Amino acid sequence: MFTFETTDYKEVRRFRVAQFNGRTATVESGGTIITGHVRSVLESKSSVPARWTITIIPNAPKTDAMRPSPRIRPFMEDIY
């Protein structure tokens, strides 16, 4: 799980919508990009300005092994 805090209301709204719709959300933290499902968005009521703690469950990174390798066209030289 990845947890971070933010004070940006637009960012919090985006994460809440992603959580409600069951979509993945992407956040950049410290130069690393993390994509995953939002588990919780909690507001800290004792802080001024408002601060939210967001928890994301990261997805496993996709591998390029699913893409087929390019095929060689055996009759390509016949065209030219």
Secondary structure, DSSP 8 states (H G I E B T S, - for coil): -EEEEE--HHHHHHHHHHHHHT-EEEEEETTEEEEEEEEEEEEETTSSS-EEEEEEEE-----GGGS------TTHHHH-
